[in-house]
Amino acid sequence: KAKQLIAEAKAAGVPVGQELQIPVRQGHFPRAEENAEAVAHMLQEVGLKSKVIIMETNKWTDWLYATKPEDKHPEFIHMKHGNEIGDASGTVESYMGCGARVSLYCNPEADKLIAAGAKASGEERVRIYRELMALLYDDVAVVPLFHLNFDYGMAKNLVWEPRVDGIMNLWEMKYAE
């Protein structure tokens, strides 16, 4: 299907021959570089030129925040994002809105739903976010690849319960006697 869509786009005059750069922050998460290479390979398999660019943190962060039309930015940004608390508001406000902190995506209808969802509560909030997520899915605003699990190795005498949000507060830890 992907090859067919690319052929149709090419026939319609969309420039599909340029190389797509996939910047990845070195060591951003376990096997980040290998994951980016796999994505590049999948793009190449359907006929798109792609190249992984492994970057140091500062340069990668510059590209992450390059969201204005005049900014030099890549077609993709390879990154991790967690939402362990299960509330979509922080995610959509940062990554999916017109002019959002790290967003190249812009759909005014999505912006309306983001604003409405931020003010709503209860079942109304759930309904709005479901509608928003369906719109984002249809627009392919992001391409989620996987979810990273939190794995902890702890000393036997450490008393601590991992949090659902992945945050590790030292003041919540103590040593058993």
C-alpha positions in Angstrom: 0.0 0.0 0.0 2.8 2.4 0.9 4.5 1.9 -2.5 1.1 2.6 -4.2 0.6 5.8 -2.2 4.2 7.0 -3.1 3.6 6.3 -6.8 0.3 8.2 -6.7 2.0 11.1 -5.0 4.8 11.1 -7.5 2.3 11.0 -10.4 0.5 14.0 -8.8 3.7 16.0 -8.8 4.7 15.6 -5.2 8.5 15.5 -5.0 9.2 12.1 -3.4 12.9 11.7 -4.5 14.5 13.9 -1.8 16.5 12.2 1.0 14.6 12.2 4.3 16.9 12.9 7.2 16.1 11.1 10.5 18.1 12.7 13.3 18.5 10.6 16.4 20.1 11.7 19.6 23.0 9.5 20.5 22.2 7.3 23.5 18.7 8.9 23.9 17.3 5.5 24.9 18.5 1.9 24.7 19.1 1.0 21.0 17.9 4.4 19.7 20.4 4.4 16.9 19.5 0.8 15.8 15.8 1.7 15.9 16.4 4.8 13.7 18.3 2.6 11.2 15.3 0.2 11.1 12.9 3.0 10.4 15.2 4.3 7.6 15.4 0.8 6.2 11.6 0.5 6.2 11.3 3.8 4.3 13.9 2.6 1.8 12.0 -0.6 1.3 8.9 1.3 0.1 11.0 3.5 -2.2 11.9 6.6 -0.1 15.5 7.7 0.3 16.3 8.1 4.0 19.4 8.7 6.1 20.0 8.4 9.8 22.0 11.3 11.3 23.3 10.4 14.8 23.7 13.7 16.7 25.0 15.0 20.0 22.4 16.3 22.4 22.8 20.0 21.7 22.5 19.8 17.9 19.6 17.4 18.1 17.8 19.7 20.6 18.2 22.6 18.2 16.4 20.6 15.5 13.8 19.4 18.0 12.8 23.0 18.8 13.1 24.3 15.2 9.4 24.6 14.6 9.1 27.9 12.7 8.7 27.8 8.9 12.0 29.6 8.5 13.9 27.3 10.8 16.1 24.5 9.3 14.5 21.3 10.5 14.3 17.7 9.4 11.3 15.9 8.0 11.3 13.6 11.0 12.5 13.8 14.5 13.3 10.4 16.2 12.5 10.7 19.9 11.0 9.1 22.9 8.0 10.4 24.8 6.3 8.9 27.8 2.8 9.5 29.1 2.7 7.1 32.0 0.1 9.0 33.9 -2.3 8.5 30.9 -3.4 12.2 30.5 -3.1 13.3 26.9 -3.1 17.0 27.6 0.6 17.4 28.1 1.4 15.4 25.0 -1.0 17.1 22.6 -0.2 20.6 23.9 3.5 20.1 23.4 3.6 17.9 20.2 0.4 18.3 18.2 -0.7 21.9 18.1 -0.1 24.7 15.7 2.8 26.5 17.1 3.3 24.0 19.9 6.7 23.8 21.6 8.0 20.9 19.4 5.5 20.6 16.7 5.7 20.8 12.9 2.1 19.6 12.6 -0.7 22.1 12.3 -4.4 21.4 12.0 -6.7 24.2 13.2 -9.4 21.6 14.0 -6.9 19.8 16.2 -6.1 23.1 17.9 -9.8 23.6 18.7 -10.1 20.2 20.2 -6.8 20.6 22.2 -8.1 23.9 23.7 -11.6 22.4 24.5 -10.0 19.3 26.0 -7.8 21.3 28.3 -10.9 23.0 29.8 -13.2 20.0 30.0 -13.5 17.3 32.7 -15.1 13.9 33.1 -16.9 12.3 30.2 -16.8 15.5 28.1 -13.0 15.5 28.3 -12.9 11.8 27.4 -15.1 12.4 24.4 -13.1 15.4 23.2 -9.8 13.5 23.5 -11.2 10.5 21.7 -12.2 12.8 18.8 -8.8 14.5 18.9 -6.9 11.2 18.8 -9.0 9.9 15.9 -8.1 13.1 14.0 -4.4 12.8 14.8 -4.4 9.2 13.8 -6.0 10.0 10.4 -3.6 12.9 9.8 -0.6 10.7 10.8 0.6 13.5 13.1 3.0 11.1 14.8 4.1 7.6 14.2 4.4 5.8 17.5 6.7 2.8 17.2 6.8 1.2 20.7 6.7 1.8 24.4 9.7 1.5 26.6 9.3 -0.3 29.9 10.8 0.9 33.1 13.2 -1.7 34.5 14.9 -1.2 37.8 17.7 -3.0 39.5 17.7 -2.4 43.2 19.8 -3.5 46.2 18.0 -5.9 48.5 18.1 -3.4 51.3 16.6 -0.5 49.4 13.0 0.2 50.3 11.2 2.0 47.4 8.2 1.5 45.2 8.6 2.5 41.6 6.1 5.2 40.5 3.8 4.8 37.6 5.2 8.0 36.0 8.8 6.8 36.1 10.0 9.6 38.2 12.6 8.6 40.8 12.5 10.8 43.9 15.4 10.1 46.2 13.4 11.3 49.2 11.0 8.4 48.6 13.8 5.9 49.1 15.4 4.5 52.2 17.7 1.7 53.3 16.3 -1.1 55.4 18.2 -1.9 58.5 
